[in-house]
Amino acid sequence: MKRLSLVALAAAAIVITLPAAAQFAKPEEAVKYRQSALTVMGTHFGRVGAMVQGKAPFDAAAAQADIEIATMMSTLPFTAFGPGTDVGKTGAKRVIWTERAKFDAAAKKMQDEMVKLNAAAKTGNLEQIKTAFGPTAAACKACHDDFRNR
């Protein structure tokens, strides 16, 4: 059943991202789309981070829901880093478009870690969530370090 749920989630993400990539009439629309997706993902990931760090009370159901959303959102922004979208007000480093394979590998690493965190969140066990949260946060940070201007 869990495998079926993951397959359904992956299929939904693909279906969602394909139309999104086609609807960017202007590069600025792609920038806005990816920034929005990353903001939503970061918000839900951050809520669980607060629980993991003891800054918010642990709520297993809320953690599971937040990580489910963050996992799905982690698949969305990368279609919006197409050619010509290195414009406007963006924190994206230009290296994204010159070292695309490295960027894609970093995105995949984060997505893979997010899937592991999602599995841990489904256990409802804070210790398992903490164990999976660290590598996921590290994958996010590595991508920010290499590909995001501060």
C-alpha positions as CSV (number, residue, x, y, z in Angstrom):
1,M,0.0,0.0,0.0
2,K,2.9,2.4,0.8
3,R,4.5,1.7,-2.5
4,L,1.3,2.4,-4.3
5,S,0.9,5.7,-2.4
6,L,4.5,6.7,-3.4
7,V,3.8,5.7,-7.0
8,A,0.6,7.7,-7.0
9,L,2.4,10.7,-5.5
10,A,5.2,10.6,-8.1
11,A,2.6,10.3,-10.9
12,A,0.7,13.2,-9.6
13,A,3.9,15.3,-9.4
14,I,4.8,14.4,-13.0
15,V,1.3,15.3,-14.2
16,I,1.4,18.6,-12.3
17,T,4.9,19.6,-13.5
18,L,4.3,18.9,-17.2
19,P,1.6,21.5,-17.7
20,A,3.5,23.9,-15.5
21,A,6.6,23.8,-17.7
22,A,4.4,24.4,-20.8
23,Q,2.6,27.4,-19.2
24,F,5.6,29.7,-18.7
25,A,5.0,32.2,-21.5
26,K,7.6,34.5,-19.9
27,P,10.8,33.7,-18.0
28,E,9.5,35.9,-15.1
29,E,6.6,33.5,-14.7
30,A,9.0,30.6,-14.3
31,V,10.9,32.5,-11.6
32,K,7.7,33.3,-9.7
33,Y,6.5,29.6,-10.0
34,R,9.8,28.1,-8.7
35,Q,10.1,30.7,-5.9
36,S,6.5,29.9,-4.8
37,A,7.1,26.2,-4.8
38,L,10.3,26.5,-2.9
39,T,8.6,28.8,-0.3
40,V,5.8,26.3,0.3
41,M,8.3,23.5,0.6
42,G,10.5,25.4,3.0
43,T,7.6,26.5,5.2
44,H,6.4,22.9,5.7
45,F,9.9,21.6,6.1
46,G,10.7,24.3,8.6
47,R,7.7,23.4,10.7
48,V,9.1,19.9,11.2
49,G,12.5,21.3,11.8
50,A,11.1,23.3,14.7
51,M,9.7,20.0,16.1
52,V,13.0,18.2,15.6
53,Q,14.9,21.0,17.4
54,G,12.4,21.1,20.3
55,K,11.3,24.6,19.4
56,A,7.8,23.4,18.8
57,P,5.8,20.6,20.4
58,F,6.1,17.3,18.5
59,D,2.8,16.4,16.7
60,A,3.2,13.2,14.7
61,A,0.2,13.8,12.5
62,A,1.2,17.4,11.8
63,A,4.8,16.3,11.0
64,Q,3.5,13.6,8.7
65,A,1.2,16.1,6.9
66,D,4.0,18.8,6.6
67,I,6.6,16.3,5.2
68,E,4.1,14.9,2.8
69,I,3.5,18.4,1.4
70,A,7.2,19.2,1.4
71,T,8.0,15.9,-0.4
72,M,5.5,16.7,-3.2
73,M,6.6,20.3,-3.5
74,S,10.2,19.2,-3.8
75,T,9.4,17.8,-7.3
76,L,7.9,21.0,-8.6
77,P,10.4,23.9,-8.8
78,F,13.1,22.4,-11.0
79,T,11.0,22.5,-14.3
80,A,11.1,26.3,-13.9
81,F,14.9,26.5,-14.2
82,G,14.8,26.3,-18.0
83,P,16.9,28.3,-20.4
84,G,16.4,32.0,-20.2
85,T,15.0,31.9,-16.7
86,D,18.0,33.4,-15.1
87,V,16.4,36.8,-15.1
88,G,14.7,39.2,-12.7
89,K,14.8,39.3,-9.0
90,T,16.0,35.8,-8.1
91,G,18.5,34.3,-5.6
92,A,19.5,31.7,-8.2
93,K,23.2,31.7,-9.1
94,R,24.0,31.7,-12.8
95,V,26.0,28.5,-12.3
96,I,22.7,26.7,-12.4
97,W,22.6,27.1,-16.1
98,T,26.3,26.5,-16.8
99,E,26.6,23.4,-14.5
100,R,23.1,22.0,-15.0
101,A,24.1,18.3,-14.4
102,K,25.5,19.3,-11.0
103,F,22.4,21.3,-10.2
104,D,20.1,18.4,-11.3
105,A,22.1,15.9,-9.1
106,A,21.8,18.2,-6.1
107,A,18.0,18.5,-6.7
108,K,17.7,14.7,-7.0
109,K,19.7,14.2,-3.8
110,M,17.4,16.5,-1.9
111,Q,14.3,14.8,-3.4
112,D,15.7,11.3,-2.5
113,E,16.4,12.5,1.1
114,M,12.9,14.0,1.3
115,V,11.3,10.7,0.4
116,K,13.3,9.0,3.2
117,L,12.1,11.7,5.6
118,N,8.6,11.2,4.4
119,A,8.9,7.4,5.2
120,A,10.3,8.3,8.7
121,A,7.4,10.8,9.3
122,K,4.9,8.1,8.5
123,T,6.2,6.0,11.5
124,G,5.2,8.8,13.9
125,N,8.4,8.2,15.7
126,L,10.3,11.4,16.6
127,E,13.7,9.7,16.8
128,Q,13.3,8.3,13.3
129,I,12.2,11.6,12.0
130,K,15.2,13.3,13.6
131,T,17.5,10.7,12.0
132,A,16.1,11.4,8.5
133,F,15.8,15.1,9.0
134,G,19.5,15.7,9.3
135,P,20.5,14.4,5.9
136,T,17.5,16.1,4.3
137,A,18.5,19.4,5.8
138,A,22.1,18.9,4.7
139,A,21.0,18.2,1.1
140,C,18.9,21.4,1.1
141,K,21.9,23.4,2.5
142,A,24.3,21.9,0.0
143,C,22.1,23.0,-2.9
144,H,21.7,26.5,-1.3
145,D,25.5,26.8,-0.7
146,D,26.3,25.9,-4.4
147,F,23.3,27.4,-6.2
148,R,21.7,30.2,-4.2
149,N,22.9,33.8,-3.7
150,R,22.4,35.1,-0.2
